């Protein structure tokens, strides 16, 4: 797996130019991780879903989506852990 570039803009630029679905999946995954760090959860969900569209076997994206789903359920119930 490649290292995360310095900025979201760098990742987006790489995504535009990249044709390899596996690499695109990892770029979307990295963008999702950065979105979580920035508190942009809806954007994170979109990027993790895109990652899975590019590579359905990318377990890290599947696990991240699962984790965000559990977090959303706890938020709706008024419990945060």
VENHU-V887037 format. One line per field, one symbol per residue. burial: I if it has 16 or more other ideal C-beta (glycine too) atoms within 10 Angstrom, else O. A space follows every 50 residues. Layout:
burial->???
//
This chain:
burial->OOOIOOOIOOIOOIIOOOOOOOIIIIIIIIIIIIIIOOOIOOIIIOIIOI IIOIIOOIOOIOOIIOOIOOOOOOOOOOOOO
//
